[in-house]
Amino acid sequence: MDDIFPIIKNMIMNPSKKVMRVPFHVKSYKNVLDIWNTFKKQDRINVDTTDNRLLDGIFKFHLSDVDHIILYYSKHLEDCLLMCKIREKYVNLVAPIKPLDQLGYSLIATYC
């Protein structure tokens, strides 16, 4: 697994492929991982939100065979969640993201 971290570092140091503002936020990234784990097992979003289509698309991309990182920043938090899939292995990391902690909205960025 140690060989995955240099790949993650290299990917995140390059420009993102897509950045989008998202209408949802959480108090803890554990909530996101709980929703992801349910989706992975049951192929459905287990939260009541109007953004199910957006979440469904993001999680389906995360299931794809492409090596990637999904960076999720939830407004008002000091960290971001990196949901990585490298060499068919899932790695989730929480990392500081100080320049964005006063942004005022949530966003998702993808790296491939």
C-alpha positions in Angstrom: 0.0 0.0 0.0 2.9 2.4 0.6 3.5 2.5 -3.2 0.1 4.1 -3.6 0.9 7.3 -1.7 3.5 8.6 -4.2 0.9 8.2 -6.9 -1.7 10.1 -4.9 0.8 12.9 -4.2 1.7 13.1 -7.9 -2.0 13.2 -9.0 -3.0 15.9 -6.5 -0.1 18.1 -7.5 -1.4 18.4 -11.0 -4.3 20.5 -12.1 -7.7 19.0 -11.5 -9.7 17.7 -14.4 -13.0 19.2 -13.2 -14.1 21.4 -10.3 -17.7 22.0 -9.4 -19.5 23.8 -6.7 -21.9 21.5 -4.9 -25.0 22.3 -2.8 -24.4 20.0 0.1 -22.1 20.2 3.2 -21.4 18.0 6.2 -20.1 18.5 9.7 -17.9 15.5 9.4 -16.5 13.6 6.5 -17.5 10.4 8.2 -21.0 11.1 7.0 -19.7 11.0 3.4 -17.9 7.8 3.9 -21.0 6.2 5.5 -23.1 7.2 2.5 -20.3 5.9 0.1 -20.1 2.5 1.9 -23.8 2.0 1.7 -23.8 3.0 -2.0 -20.9 0.6 -2.7 -22.8 -2.3 -1.2 -26.4 -1.5 -2.2 -26.0 0.7 -5.3 -28.3 3.4 -3.8 -28.0 6.7 -1.9 -29.3 6.2 1.6 -29.9 9.9 2.5 -33.0 12.0 1.8 -31.7 14.8 -0.4 -32.6 16.5 -3.6 -29.1 16.0 -4.8 -29.3 12.2 -5.2 -28.6 12.3 -9.0 -25.4 14.3 -8.4 -24.2 12.0 -5.6 -25.1 9.0 -7.7 -22.9 10.3 -10.6 -20.0 11.0 -8.3 -20.1 7.6 -6.6 -20.5 5.8 -9.9 -17.4 7.6 -11.2 -15.7 6.4 -7.9 -16.6 2.8 -8.8 -15.0 3.2 -12.3 -11.7 1.5 -13.2 -9.9 4.7 -13.8 -7.3 5.7 -11.2 -8.5 8.9 -9.7 -9.0 11.2 -6.7 -12.2 12.9 -5.7 -11.5 15.9 -3.5 -14.5 17.0 -1.5 -14.3 20.2 0.5 -17.3 21.0 2.7 -17.8 24.6 3.5 -16.7 25.9 6.9 -14.3 22.9 7.5 -10.5 23.2 7.7 -9.9 19.9 6.0 -10.9 18.2 2.8 -11.7 14.6 2.0 -9.6 12.8 -0.6 -11.5 9.7 -1.9 -8.8 7.9 -3.9 -9.0 4.8 -6.1 -5.6 3.7 -7.2 -4.8 0.3 -8.7 -8.3 -1.0 -7.7 -7.7 0.0 -4.1 -9.7 2.6 -2.2 -7.9 5.0 0.1 -9.6 7.8 2.0 -7.6 10.6 3.5 -8.4 13.8 5.3 -6.0 16.6 4.5 -5.7 20.3 5.5 -6.9 22.8 2.9 -6.4 26.1 4.6 -6.8 28.4 1.6 -10.4 27.2 1.2 -11.6 27.2 4.8 -13.3 30.6 4.4 -14.7 29.9 0.9 -18.3 29.9 1.9 -19.4 27.0 -0.4 -18.6 23.3 -0.9 -16.8 21.9 -3.9 -15.7 18.7 -5.6 -12.6 18.4 -7.7 -11.5 15.3 -9.6 -7.9 14.3 -10.5 -7.0 11.5 -12.9 
